Amino acid sequence: MAKLILENDENEIELPDGSEIQEVCEEAGVPFACTEGVCGTCVVEVSEGMDNLSEFNEAEEDFLGELDCERLACQCKIKGGCVKIKY
């Protein structure tokens, strides 16, 4: 099981390895509009565990430009381990 930590409210959620994080983030209050990686409303900052998320995809590369500590919550999956995000 993977663990997603939402720093804004210090909530920790366990997810099966390979799960999308979109639903958990949406329930926590991250805004979503298109869910296709085009609008960018769901940008989250990954403070720990970037390696535990899926690889950046083309939608994220196009929208984010510099692939540093931000991800689009609608586009990534948690591979395992622990990931901490801020939104």
HELIX and SHEET records of a PDB file:
HELIX    1   1 GLN A   22  ALA A   28  1                                   7    
HELIX    2   2 MET A   50  ASN A   52  5                                   3    
HELIX    3   3 GLU A   58  LEU A   64  1                                   7    
SHEET    1   A 5 ASN A  11  LEU A  15  0                                        
SHEET    2   A 5 ALA A   2  LEU A   6 -1                                        
SHEET    3   A 5 CYS A  82  LYS A  86  1                                        
SHEET    4   A 5 VAL A  43  GLU A  48 -1                                        
SHEET    5   A 5 GLU A  70  LEU A  72 -1                                        
SHEET    1   B 2 SER A  19  GLU A  20  0                                        
SHEET    2   B 2 LYS A  77  ILE A  78 -1                                        
END                                                                             
